[in-house]
Amino acid sequence: MGSEIASIQRLLGLCRVWGDPPLPPPERVVAGSMKQADVLGTVSIPIRVDRQPASVILDLVEDGVRSCIEAAGMLVEDINSLCLGVPGIVERASGICRYSPIFSERDLRLGLDLQERLNVPTSVDSDVNLITLAEQWFGHGRDLSDFLVVSIEHTIGLGIVHAGELFRGAKGLSPDLGDLIMSPNGSIGNGSRPGRLSGIASTNGILSAAADVPRDPPGEAASRDARHGACRVARPGRRRVDLEDFRRGRAALGIAIANLITLFAPPKVILAGSALQAGDLLLKPLRDAVGAATPETIAGVAEIMVHESGDDTWARGAAALTLRDLYGAPWGTTGPAKKRCRQWKRDKGVNMERLGIGIIVCGNISEAYLKAASYFPILDIKGIADIRPEAAEARAGRFGLRAMSVDGMLADPSIQIVVNLTIPAAHVEVGLKALAAGKHVHSEKPLGLTTAEARPLLQLAKERGLRVGCAPDTFLGGSHQTCRKLIDEGAIGRPLAGSAFFMCPGHERWHPNPAFYYARGGGPMLDMGPYYITALVNLIGPVAGYHGGMCDAFREAVEYQFMCGGQWVAHPGNIIDYRVNVTRPHDPIMQGIRDFDYRSEQYYMHVDPSNEVLATTTFSGEHAYWTKDVVMPVVWKRRHGEGRVFYSSLGHVAKEFDVPEMHTILKRGMLWAAR
């Protein structure tokens, strides 16, 4: 690993704030290295969070972060990112904490506040999401694409991993299982949230249930801190807790988890949180309650597991979240996210200003773009637009973005690049409008329905000093580039040709609106073909045609025929003997080759008179008397715009490669076209 990359991997500041009001909880600040989210140091500070305003708590968080960084032998300037985890409802996209039991205030801009204090990019998320990511990359969920985490602490948090991704609601909101209504009239539950699951089954709910119960006699009384622990685990002999409330809490939590299993059918449900200190007093009845409430049809689907790691794991989850923002995954892990080894340099002398991105059309593919964009901090998605406002609102809400009109997006000066995800027939129209508005354009494939239609895009971009890009960019991926590296190094010798196959029962099997695929501009070649064509061109070189397949395809595509320079129409007599005459013996492709006899299909073709013909054949008229003495091109080369086209009609079966003249012509012609 290069020194530049190593220098930005030195340290991340991470912190988690937690507590159980009204008793004095600790606040922990930890520092983790980027390499594998290892914990480099910890600082614990006791705080009465329920008696302090948020500003005071954040003062202590700031002091704790600075102390921890100093203890690790680092400077604040060395920190790439900071992550704060709190219980409750957090807007990940904005860094706003809507509600947390540890703060008396609501709608706190925690991320912005800490970022201004420390001058370090700061993100905020619910603490249950941190432990969920820790489980995904380092723990029980490491090899799973789907699982749930239920955190039983101040409230009852829910972390959801589906299809390998951490689920978030609108604006990046984290779901709070504790907000589920268990009693509409609030007849059960305690504290400030009666009737809700958190008022019944969280540690706060259990503590509140015991708050007014008389203590044991003085001789058996415990200290305040011991009382706290005794209340949480409801341990008999230390304090007489209303066990009926405790029983109701276990049953309610069991029903809630059973409902989650019914909805998601996850292979694992992982339990975490301080309430697990109760051991079998909580876990055995909880498992029984889950089993009783889970439908028989999915009984045994989900395994209930207990997270047994210490507080450091929450910090590693915060590190994983930050590392995912920066790189996609922690270095050295086998977690689900792919490693992205990028030199993301902040204040290192490299210009990496964020680019304002606007996305037009909220179709099926837009979700893939939005998910991928979250891995690249340089991309700043400013908004998403659609001619259907409701579609833009829905997609924007899902990802915490701004819904816009198309005209509003094109007029927005903060947007530098427009990503055009419209249907193929609209690609050029929308692209031209974006260029006219001074925006760079990246288009989904194809760039246009025809080359003639797409050419004005490139011309306008050139005139305006703008750039146009087009999908697919998959050839830049790790697997493709590894193959390219091996080819460049000569690992397999010099490849002469490649082939690709695409097999699919139809887009209607998976796409919600597949009609475009069967309209003009869609179909296998224009929609799926570019992936394979692009990969082959990147690996081997520009296209060089071969045999009749090249000039016996796309019979209704006159532009394709214009490019190739010919169209097959017949081969009278099928496999016959005929002679090939070299017409340009000094051309590099034909040099040293004399006229030769050949046995195969003798192609009769309609050809472009601008072709540079290298070899011909003369028809005898034996199998079609009216073709007698017709001289027909067999091998030619030509230019098409900036591209090179080579064509040979020689070759039908594999044994024809044994003819040295045919083999040499084919090899030289393909190499000429590939230059």
LUMTORGU-478588 format. One record per residue (C-alpha): residue in three letters; x, y, z. Coordinates in steps of 0.05 Angstrom, whole numbers, padded with zeros to 5 digits, always signed. Example, Ala and Ser with C-alpha at 12.3 -4.5 7.8 and 13.67 -1.06 7.14 Angstrom:
! LUMTORGU-478588
Ala+00246-00090+00156/Ser+00273-00021+00143/
! end
This chain:
! LUMTORGU-478588
Met+00000+00000+00000/Gly+00027+00067-00020/Ser+00047+00119+00030/Glu-00005+00168+00007/Ile-00061+00119+00021/Ala-00030+00098+00086/Ser-00026+00170+00109/Ile-00101+00178+00105/Gln-00114+00113+00141/Arg-00085+00132+00207/Leu-00145+00147+00250/Leu-00218+00159+00253/Gly-00252+00192+00313/Leu-00314+00154+00333/Cys-00362+00162+00390/Arg-00425+00134+00420/Val-00469+00168+00470/Trp-00516+00126+00512/Gly-00550+00124+00579/Asp-00611+00103+00619/Pro-00645+00164+00648/Pro-00657+00180+00703/Leu-00596+00143+00729/Pro-00525+00168+00715/Pro-00501+00133+00652/Pro-00432+00136+00621/Glu-00415+00167+00555/Arg-00360+00132+00516/Val-00314+00163+00465/Val-00270+00115+00426/Ala-00218+00122+00370/Gly-00215+00070+00315/Ser-00163+00059+00261/Met-00186+00059+00190/Lys-00152-00005+00171/Gln-00200-00054+00203/Ala-00240-00010+00249/Asp-00194-00031+00306/Val-00203+00005+00372/Leu-00141+00046+00388/Gly-00165+00076+00453/Thr-00226+00092+00496/Val-00249+00147+00542/Ser-00308+00139+00590/Ile-00342+00200+00620/Pro-00401+00194+00668/Ile-00457+00244+00651/Arg-00526+00256+00678/Val-00554+00263+00608/Asp-00626+00276+00631/Arg-00604+00337+00671/Gln-00559+00370+00619/Pro-00578+00408+00556/Ala-00552+00380+00491/Ser-00499+00434+00484/Val-00467+00412+00549/Ile-00467+00339+00529/Leu-00436+00357+00462/Asp-00383+00397+00499/Leu-00364+00333+00535/Val-00367+00293+00471/Glu-00319+00343+00439/Asp-00272+00340+00498/Gly-00275+00265+00499/Val-00258+00260+00425/Arg-00199+00307+00432/Ser-00173+00270+00493/Cys-00179+00203+00459/Ile-00143+00227+00396/Glu-00088+00257+00438/Ala-00081+00192+00478/Ala-00072+00155+00412/Gly-00015+00201+00393/Met-00054+00236+00337/Leu-00078+00305+00319/Val-00149+00326+00302/Glu-00122+00345+00233/Asp-00106+00272+00221/Ile-00179+00252+00227/Asn-00217+00237+00163/Ser-00286+00230+00192/Leu-00325+00226+00256/Cys-00387+00184+00270/Leu-00435+00194+00328/Gly-00484+00140+00348/Val-00545+00157+00391/Pro-00608+00118+00409/Gly-00673+00142+00379/Ile-00696+00171+00313/Val-00640+00199+00270/Glu-00641+00228+00200/Arg-00578+00200+00171/Ala-00581+00245+00109/Ser-00583+00311+00148/Gly-00550+00291+00213/Ile-00611+00312+00253/Cys-00632+00274+00315/Arg-00708+00279+00316/Tyr-00715+00245+00383/Ser-00670+00210+00433/Pro-00684+00190+00505/Ile-00617+00220+00525/Phe-00634+00291+00502/Ser-00690+00334+00528/Glu-00690+00374+00463/Arg-00714+00349+00395/Asp-00692+00360+00323/Leu-00620+00371+00343/Arg-00569+00383+00287/Leu-00517+00340+00320/Gly-00476+00326+00257/Leu-00469+00399+00238/Asp-00454+00421+00309/Leu-00398+00371+00320/Gln-00370+00384+00251/Glu-00365+00459+00266/Arg-00333+00445+00334/Leu-00279+00397+00308/Asn-00274+00418+00235/Val-00281+00345+00217/Pro-00335+00315+00171/Thr-00386+00285+00219/Ser-00442+00236+00209/Val-00496+00215+00258/Asp-00536+00151+00260/Ser-00577+00110+00308/Asp-00535+00066+00353/Val-00572+00004+00330/Asn-00548+00016+00259/Leu-00477+00018+00285/Ile-00483-00050+00318/Thr-00518-00077+00256/Leu-00460-00057+00212/Ala-00412-00086+00263/Glu-00450-00152+00259/Gln-00451-00148+00183/Trp-00376-00139+00175/Phe-00347-00171+00237/Gly-00399-00213+00272/His-00458-00261+00264/Gly-00483-00228+00199/Arg-00417-00232+00162/Asp-00439-00284+00112/Leu-00512-00264+00108/Ser-00550-00220+00059/Asp-00610-00213+00105/Phe-00615-00208+00181/Leu-00645-00165+00236/Val-00615-00135+00299/Val-00659-00116+00359/Ser-00625-00072+00410/Ile-00658-00071+00479/Glu-00634-00010+00516/His-00663+00059+00530/Thr-00710+00046+00473/Ile-00716-00014+00428/Gly-00678-00004+00364/Leu-00684-00043+00300/Gly-00629-00054+00248/Ile-00648-00086+00182/Val-00601-00114+00130/His-00635-00135+00066/Ala-00600-00158+00002/Gly-00534-00139+00034/Glu-00554-00067+00047/Leu-00572-00031+00111/Phe-00644-00010+00104/Arg-00662+00063+00117/Gly-00728+00100+00111/Ala-00742+00168+00080/Lys-00685+00218+00092/Gly-00643+00161+00118/Leu-00688+00152+00179/Ser-00673+00093+00224/Pro-00735+00053+00246/Asp-00748+00049+00321/Leu-00782-00015+00341/Gly-00798+00016+00408/Asp-00849+00062+00375/Leu-00895+00004+00359/Ile-00963+00012+00392/Met-00978-00047+00438/Ser-01037-00015+00475/Pro-01076+00039+00438/Asn-01105+00069+00501/Gly-01039+00068+00539/Ser-01066+00021+00591/Ile-01001-00017+00596/Gly-00930+00009+00598/Asn-00897+00063+00640/Gly-00854+00124+00636/Ser-00862+00177+00583/Arg-00885+00128+00528/Pro-00943+00087+00556/Gly-00976+00040+00507/Arg-00914+00035+00463/Leu-00865-00023+00463/Ser-00809+00020+00491/Gly-00853+00038+00550/Ile-00863-00036+00565/Ala-00801-00075+00546/Ser-00741-00028+00544/Thr-00694-00020+00603/Asn-00726+00048+00615/Gly-00795+00016+00616/Ile-00773-00037+00665/Leu-00740+00015+00709/Ser-00801+00058+00708/Ala-00844-00001+00727/Ala-00801-00010+00788/Ala-00791+00063+00806/Asp-00844+00066+00860/Val-00836-00004+00889/Pro-00811-00002+00962/Arg-00739-00022+00973/Asp-00717-00083+01011/Pro-00701-00073+01085/Pro-00641-00028+01098/Gly-00595-00086+01115/Glu-00604-00115+01046/Ala-00606-00050+01007/Ala-00559-00041+00951/Ser-00522+00021+00928/Arg-00555+00066+00875/Asp-00513+00036+00820/Ala-00526-00034+00844/Arg-00600-00017+00847/His-00595+00004+00774/Gly-00566-00063+00754/Ala-00615-00101+00798/Cys-00674-00064+00767/Arg-00650-00078+00697/Val-00644-00152+00708/Ala-00700-00156+00759/Arg-00657-00200+00802/Pro-00696-00228+00862/Gly-00669-00214+00931/Arg-00641-00145+00917/Arg-00704-00107+00902/Arg-00777-00126+00897/Val-00794-00109+00825/Asp-00864-00116+00797/Leu-00850-00181+00760/Glu-00917-00177+00726/Asp-00893-00115+00689/Phe-00829-00150+00672/Arg-00867-00210+00646/Arg-00911-00165+00603/Gly-00849-00133+00575/Arg-00819-00199+00555/Ala-00884-00222+00523/Ala-00893-00156+00485/Leu-00821-00159+00459/Gly-00831-00231+00438/Ile-00893-00213+00398/Ala-00857-00155+00365/Ile-00799-00200+00344/Ala-00847-00253+00319/Asn-00881-00201+00276/Leu-00813-00181+00247/Ile-00799-00254+00231/Thr-00868-00259+00198/Leu-00853-00197+00155/Phe-00780-00211+00137/Ala-00767-00285+00149/Pro-00694-00270+00165/Pro-00646-00328+00177/Lys-00621-00293+00241/Val-00648-00244+00292/Ile-00591-00217+00334/Leu-00606-00189+00403/Ala-00562-00135+00432/Gly-00563-00085+00489/Ser-00554-00078+00564/Ala-00619-00113+00580/Leu-00586-00179+00560/Gln-00550-00177+00627/Ala-00613-00209+00653/Gly-00591-00274+00620/Asp-00642-00331+00620/Leu-00689-00290+00662/Leu-00702-00250+00598/Leu-00678-00295+00541/Lys-00714-00361+00556/Pro-00783-00330+00564/Leu-00769-00285+00505/Arg-00752-00343+00460/Asp-00815-00379+00484/Ala-00857-00318+00469/Val-00827-00312+00399/Gly-00840-00386+00385/Ala-00912-00381+00409/Ala-00927-00319+00366/Thr-00891-00341+00302/Pro-00937-00373+00250/Glu-00928-00448+00242/Thr-00915-00439+00168/Ile-00848-00405+00181/Ala-00831-00436+00248/Gly-00757-00448+00256/Val-00738-00401+00198/Ala-00703-00350+00242/Glu-00647-00366+00292/Ile-00647-00319+00352/Met-00576-00302+00372/Val-00545-00259+00426/His-00493-00206+00412/Glu-00440-00220+00466/Ser-00386-00169+00448/Gly-00370-00109+00491/Asp-00380-00035+00480/Asp-00321-00033+00432/Thr-00363-00068+00380/Trp-00410-00009+00377/Ala-00350+00034+00362/Arg-00327-00014+00307/Gly-00396-00007+00277/Ala-00387+00069+00276/Ala-00320+00058+00242/Ala-00352+00011+00191/Leu-00405+00064+00176/Thr-00353+00117+00165/Leu-00308+00072+00124/Arg-00367+00053+00081/Asp-00379+00126+00066/Leu-00306+00136+00047/Tyr-00287+00071+00014/Gly-00344+00021+00012/Ala-00316-00026+00065/Pro-00264-00030+00121/Trp-00196-00051+00096/Gly-00178-00124+00108/Thr-00249-00148+00121/Thr-00291-00197+00082/Gly-00354-00157+00092/Pro-00407-00151+00038/Ala-00387-00084+00009/Lys-00333-00086-00044/Lys-00267-00052-00029/Arg-00257+00013-00065/Cys-00185+00033-00061/Arg-00190+00107-00077/Gln-00145+00163-00058/Trp-00195+00207-00024/Lys-00152+00264+00000/Arg-00175+00320+00042/Asp-00129+00380+00050/Lys-00072+00341+00017/Gly-00062+00387-00042/Val-00107+00347-00089/Asn-00168+00381-00120/Met-00226+00336-00101/Glu-00284+00386-00098/Arg-00352+00355-00094/Leu-00393+00355-00158/Gly-00466+00374-00159/Ile-00506+00318-00192/Gly-00578+00320-00217/Ile-00614+00256-00237/Ile-00670+00259-00288/Val-00723+00204-00285/Cys-00738+00161-00225/Gly-00744+00094-00261/Asn-00720+00026-00239/Ile-00646+00039-00253/Ser-00645+00104-00212/Glu-00642+00065-00147/Ala-00577+00031-00169/Tyr-00546+00099-00186/Leu-00567+00129-00120/Lys-00541+00071-00079/Ala-00474+00071-00116/Ala-00467+00147-00109/Ser-00468+00140-00033/Tyr-00400+00105-00036/Phe-00366+00164-00069/Pro-00361+00227-00026/Ile-00341+00269-00087/Leu-00412+00260-00115/Asp-00463+00308-00085/Ile-00533+00289-00108/Lys-00570+00355-00108/Gly-00637+00330-00131/Ile-00678+00283-00173/Ala-00730+00301-00225/Asp-00784+00267-00265/Ile-00841+00289-00310/Arg-00884+00253-00258/Pro-00878+00295-00194/Glu-00903+00238-00151/Ala-00847+00192-00176/Ala-00795+00245-00160/Glu-00825+00256-00091/Ala-00825+00181-00076/Arg-00753+00169-00097/Ala-00729+00233-00064/Gly-00762+00213+00001/Arg-00731+00144-00002/Phe-00661+00172-00006/Gly-00669+00238+00032/Leu-00661+00281-00030/Arg-00696+00341-00060/Ala-00750+00329-00113/Met-00746+00378-00170/Ser-00777+00393-00237/Val-00735+00381-00299/Asp-00733+00455-00316/Gly-00715+00472-00244/Met-00658+00423-00246/Leu-00630+00451-00311/Ala-00633+00521-00283/Asp-00599+00503-00217/Pro-00528+00531-00217/Ser-00505+00482-00163/Ile-00516+00423-00210/Gln-00457+00411-00256/Ile-00473+00342-00284/Val-00541+00315-00306/Val-00549+00240-00305/Asn-00599+00223-00360/Leu-00639+00160-00343/Thr-00697+00172-00390/Ile-00722+00121-00440/Pro-00677+00111-00501/Ala-00722+00151-00547/Ala-00713+00213-00502/His-00638+00208-00490/Val-00618+00258-00544/Glu-00674+00308-00530/Val-00660+00312-00455/Gly-00584+00310-00466/Leu-00587+00369-00514/Lys-00628+00410-00464/Ala-00578+00395-00409/Leu-00519+00415-00453/Ala-00555+00478-00473/Ala-00563+00494-00399/Gly-00488+00488-00390/Lys-00488+00419-00356/His-00443+00360-00370/Val-00485+00298-00388/His-00479+00225-00370/Ser-00531+00183-00407/Glu-00556+00113-00399/Lys-00546+00071-00460/Pro-00555+00081-00517/Leu-00530+00151-00528/Gly-00582+00157-00584/Leu-00625+00111-00627/Thr-00578+00122-00686/Thr-00509+00151-00695/Ala-00539+00207-00737/Glu-00586+00225-00680/Ala-00531+00223-00628/Arg-00480+00262-00667/Pro-00510+00331-00650/Leu-00499+00315-00576/Leu-00424+00309-00586/Gln-00422+00370-00631/Leu-00459+00414-00581/Ala-00415+00389-00524/Lys-00353+00406-00564/Glu-00379+00476-00579/Arg-00396+00489-00506/Gly-00333+00458-00477/Leu-00374+00406-00441/Arg-00368+00331-00434/Val-00415+00274-00452/Gly-00410+00205-00423/Cys-00451+00143-00434/Ala-00462+00076-00399/Pro-00438+00024-00391/Asp-00377+00036-00348/Thr-00375-00035-00322/Phe-00311-00048-00360/Leu-00277-00005-00307/Gly-00295-00056-00254/Gly-00245-00099-00217/Ser-00259-00164-00255/His-00254-00132-00324/Gln-00192-00093-00307/Thr-00158-00154-00277/Cys-00170-00190-00344/Arg-00143-00129-00381/Lys-00081-00129-00337/Leu-00068-00203-00352/Ile-00077-00192-00427/Asp-00031-00131-00426/Glu+00022-00172-00389/Gly+00017-00228-00441/Ala-00009-00280-00392/Ile-00050-00315-00446/Gly-00011-00293-00507/Arg-00043-00248-00559/Pro-00119-00256-00563/Leu-00146-00254-00634/Ala-00221-00257-00622/Gly-00274-00260-00568/Ser-00347-00279-00561/Ala-00403-00262-00513/Phe-00471-00292-00500/Phe-00531-00262-00467/Met-00589-00307-00445/Cys-00651-00279-00411/Pro-00724-00301-00410/Gly-00746-00229-00418/His-00744-00164-00379/Glu-00816-00172-00358/Arg-00792-00225-00309/Trp-00760-00171-00266/His-00770-00101-00293/Pro-00834-00065-00268/Asn-00842-00027-00335/Pro-00810-00069-00390/Ala-00846-00040-00450/Phe-00787+00005-00470/Tyr-00744-00057-00480/Tyr-00787-00079-00538/Ala-00794-00009-00569/Arg-00748+00024-00619/Gly-00682+00037-00584/Gly-00688-00023-00538/Gly-00678-00097-00550/Pro-00620-00142-00533/Met-00569-00106-00577/Leu-00580-00035-00554/Asp-00599-00048-00482/Met-00557-00108-00461/Gly-00507-00114-00519/Pro-00466-00054-00498/Tyr-00442-00089-00435/Tyr-00410-00145-00476/Ile-00387-00103-00535/Thr-00354-00053-00488/Ala-00320-00108-00449/Leu-00293-00141-00512/Val-00269-00076-00542/Asn-00234-00058-00477/Leu-00200-00126-00472/Ile-00183-00139-00545/Gly-00190-00074-00584/Pro-00238-00040-00633/Val-00287-00083-00672/Ala-00260-00121-00732/Gly-00313-00160-00770/Tyr-00303-00231-00796/His-00338-00276-00846/Gly-00409-00269-00872/Gly-00439-00260-00803/Met-00416-00188-00805/Cys-00449-00172-00871/Asp-00509-00218-00860/Ala-00538-00185-00799/Phe-00587-00129-00781/Arg-00618-00130-00850/Glu-00665-00073-00833/Ala-00610-00030-00803/Val-00585+00011-00862/Glu-00536+00049-00819/Tyr-00503-00017-00799/Gln-00497-00036-00872/Phe-00469+00032-00887/Met-00415+00019-00835/Cys-00398-00051-00860/Gly-00396-00033-00933/Gly-00435-00093-00959/Gln-00494-00141-00951/Trp-00495-00215-00968/Val-00551-00238-01015/Ala-00532-00308-01039/His-00480-00363-01045/Pro-00499-00402-01108/Gly-00481-00475-01103/Asn-00466-00471-01028/Ile-00398-00503-01014/Ile-00359-00502-01079/Asp-00288-00493-01105/Tyr-00269-00423-01129/Arg-00207-00379-01136/Val-00189-00317-01097/Asn-00151-00263-01134/Val-00108-00213-01097/Thr-00120-00142-01123/Arg-00074-00102-01078/Pro-00012-00145-01067/His+00027-00087-01036/Asp-00024-00072-00982/Pro+00004-00093-00913/Ile-00054-00140-00903/Met-00041-00177-00970/Gln+00034-00171-00974/Gly+00067-00236-00996/Ile+00001-00270-01012/Arg-00013-00293-01084/Asp-00077-00316-01116/Phe-00102-00381-01085/Asp-00155-00434-01092/Tyr-00208-00440-01038/Arg-00267-00485-01020/Ser-00325-00455-00982/Glu-00386-00412-00996/Gln-00374-00363-01052/Tyr-00410-00300-01029/Tyr-00452-00258-01077/Met-00459-00190-01045/His-00485-00119-01054/Val-00425-00076-01038/Asp-00406-00004-01027/Pro-00364+00024-01085/Ser-00322+00064-01035/Asn-00292-00001-01006/Glu-00217-00010-01013/Val-00220-00079-01044/Leu-00161-00124-01028/Ala-00184-00190-01061/Thr-00239-00213-01108/Thr-00270-00276-01137/Thr-00302-00287-01206/Phe-00367-00326-01212/Ser-00369-00381-01265/Gly-00444-00379-01275/Glu-00449-00455-01265/His-00500-00449-01208/Ala-00533-00384-01230/Tyr-00521-00372-01304/Trp-00536-00297-01300/Thr-00476-00287-01253/Lys-00425-00312-01304/Asp-00361-00270-01303/Val-00385-00225-01246/Val-00326-00201-01205/Met-00344-00198-01131/Pro-00303-00169-01074/Val-00281-00220-01022/Val-00237-00179-00975/Trp-00240-00104-00964/Lys-00224-00050-00914/Arg-00255+00018-00905/Arg-00262+00078-00859/His-00326+00096-00824/Gly-00318+00163-00790/Glu-00259+00155-00744/Gly-00266+00080-00743/Arg-00234+00024-00785/Val-00274-00033-00815/Phe-00244-00097-00842/Tyr-00285-00151-00877/Ser-00270-00220-00905/Ser-00322-00269-00931/Leu-00271-00326-00927/Gly-00286-00378-00875/His-00345-00423-00858/Val-00319-00482-00817/Ala-00261-00490-00769/Lys-00217-00530-00817/Glu-00213-00469-00863/Phe-00164-00439-00814/Asp-00115-00491-00841/Val-00111-00451-00905/Pro-00050-00406-00892/Glu-00073-00350-00938/Met-00141-00345-00904/His-00110-00347-00834/Thr-00059-00294-00850/Ile-00109-00247-00883/Leu-00156-00253-00824/Lys-00102-00241-00772/Arg-00072-00181-00808/Gly-00139-00150-00822/Met-00163-00154-00751/Leu-00098-00125-00725/Trp-00104-00068-00775/Ala-00175-00052-00752/Ala-00156-00056-00679/Arg-00101-00004-00683/
! end
